[in-house]
């Protein structure tokens, strides 16, 4: 069952987080943009549309009606659905994007297989997530039980996400990392760095075999 209860009840708190940490949000957007392919994209777990609308992605899937209302208001065409069963025909999109969604899906491997189905041959998956092995990831793990959103989340390392993508028929092409340091200390947009290991927010681009 999708973990939507907290997002339904605390949508305004979710939006406020991005206002409070605007430089973090803009840093994450910058890292994603560097690896975002051309063409028609789908964001799975589109939430309130903060990322899709900023990145020019017109389609999104979201299980929370409350969150989807804001995404629609931001101009994103939202379909109700789950990552494990996407409501689209095979080969519809040039790429699929998931931003901090993998930690909330019930079955990540099935979700990646579904993305592989709706993405065309040679298309891409862009996976953006909090790396649990990073310094920031360790902080999230320590305090997640007290967080209304992350209480039921399952965080993954870069190695674990890479393995899930490869088993789903994707080959990792490139990686970016950002969010260096404590969130409250980040006041300016950070320049993404290649690779992984120190940034709390990691973006992987993988191509469908």
N, C-alpha and C positions, 0 to 999 in steps of 0.2 A: 504494500500500500504506500503511495507517495507520501513523503513527510511534509505535508502542507499546513498542518495545524498552526504551527508558530507563525508561518508567513501570512496565513489568513488573519490571525489575531493581532499581529504586530507589524503590519505593512508600513505604517507611518514611521515606526522605529527603524525599519529597514532603510527607508528613504533618507531618514535623518543621518544614518551612519555615513552615507556617501556625501552628504553635505558637510559633515564634521571632518571627514577625511578626504576632502576634495583632491588634494595633491596625490594621495594614494590611488584614488580612482583614476585620475588622469594618467598616472604612471602605468597603471594596469592597461588602460586603453592604448597607450603608446606602444607597449610591448606586444599587444595583440595585433595592432595595425601593421607592425613590421613583418608579421608572418601571415597576414590575411590574404588569401588568394582573390583573384578576380572572379566575377560571375555571380550567380544566384546562390545566396547562402541561407541556411536555416540555423537559428539558435535554439537549442534544446534546453529547456529550463530558462525561458526568457525572462521570467520574473516580471518586474515592472517596466521592462524595456529599456533600462538605462544603458546597457551595452549595445543592444541591437540598434537602437535609434541613433546612437552616436557613431556607430560603425557603418551605417547605411544598409543594414540587414533588414529586409522587409518582412520576413516570415519567422514565426516563432511558435514553439510548443510550450504549454504551461498547464500543469494540473490544478493550480490554484486560481479560481475565478476572481478572487479579490485582487491578486497580483496582476492578473491579465487585464483587468479594467484599466489600469494605468498604462500598460504596454499599448493597448488599443488607442488610448488618448495620445500616446506619443507617436502614433502612425504605424505601429507594427501590426501586421495581420496575424492574429493569434488563433491557433487551434487548440482546443482542450485535448490533452493527451499525456501519455507517459513516455519516458525515454525508451522503455522496453517494448513499446508497441506504437510506433509513430504512424499518424494518420495520413500517409502519403504514398504515392506509387513509387515503385523502384526506379532509381536513377533520376529522380526529380531535380536534385540539387548538385551544384558544382562543389559545394563544401558544407560541412556541418560544424557548428561551434558550440562548445560547452564551457561555460564560465562558472567555476566553483559549483558545478552541478553534480559531478561524479560522486562527491561525498554524500549526496542525498538520495541517489537512486538505489533501489532495492537490489538490482542485479547489474553491476557495471559491465560484465561481459556480454550480457544480452543487449544492453543499451548500445554498446559499440557495434555489435552485429547488426542492429537495426540501422544505425548510422551508415554502416557499410552498404546496407540494402538501398537506402534512399539517396545515397551519393552515387554519382555516375562513375563509370570505370575511369580510373586515373584521377578521380577527385580527391578531396582532402578532408581530414578532420583536424580542427584546431582545438586542442584541449588546454584549457587554462585552469589552474588549481593551486591551492595552498600545498606546498611540498612539506609533508610532515617531518621530513628529515632536516629541514632548514631550521635556523634559530627561531623564526616566526612560527613555523609549524609546531615546534616544541612548546612554545607559549600557548598556542591554541589547544594543544592536547592537554596541557596542564589545567586550563581554565574552562574547557568546553562544557563540563557538567553544570556550570553556573551560567551558561549562555543560552538564551531562549532559542536561538537559531541553530547553534552547533551542538546542542545537547545530544541529539541523536545522529549526528554526522559521523561518517567513517572517513578519516583522512588517509591519504595514500602518499607514498614516496614516488619520486620520479621513476625509479626502477619498477615499482609495481604498476604504475600507469603505462609505462612503456611495454611491459609484458602483456597487459590487457589489450593494448592497441595491436601489438604484433600477433597475438592469438586471434584477433578479430580481422586479420587480413590487411593490416596497415604497416607501412614501413616509415619509421621516424626519419624526417628530412632535416629538421632544424629545431633549435630551442632558444628561447630568450628567458631571462630572469629579471625581476625587479622587486621593489619593496625591500630595501636594505635598511636595517635598523628598526627601532621601535616605532609603531604607528604614530604615537603622539609627537614624535620628533620630526616627522616628515612634513615639511611645510612647502616644499617646492617639488615640481615634477622631476622625477629621476630618469636618467637615461638608461634604457634597458641594456643589459650586457648579454653577450652570447653565452650559451651553455647553461648549466645548472649548478647548484651546490651551496650558494650563499644567499640568493634572493628568496624571499618567502613566497613570492608569486611566480609561478613558472608557466610558460606557454610552450607547448609542443605542437609542431606541424607534422602530420603524418599523411602519407599518400596511399590511396587504395591500390593494392597490387592488381 
